[in-house]
Amino acid sequence: MTDPKRKLSATEIAAAGLSGWHLTGEALTATFRTRKFSTGLELVNRIGSSAEEANHHPDLALTYPEVRVTLSSHDVGGITSRDIDLAHTISGHAAGLGVAASE
């Protein structure tokens, strides 16, 4: 999974071991039940910082009491290693805040 411009297969995506993330069409989605708006906002801020650093930006929806994340590489019309890497980073941010993705 080293070519960031290569669309990954469903098998490759499943092998990435992303707990709580789901393949929805040509995107990865996850919902993090933050229970508090302030925790959701902190998660969004951490995601934003990592997205800027990676120059790869997810779609985010912050509501009470959750954050919904959608990842896709629009330039290739599907999921790439960039999405997998950012999903792992986002899950790490959530874990650091004591939040898990809904199964």
Secondary structure, DSSP 8 states (H G I E B T S, - for coil): ---TTS---HHHHHHT--TT-EEETTEEEEEEE-SSHHHHHHHHHHHHHHHHHHT---EEEEETTEEEEEE-BTTTTB--HHHHHHHHHHHHHHHHTT--B--
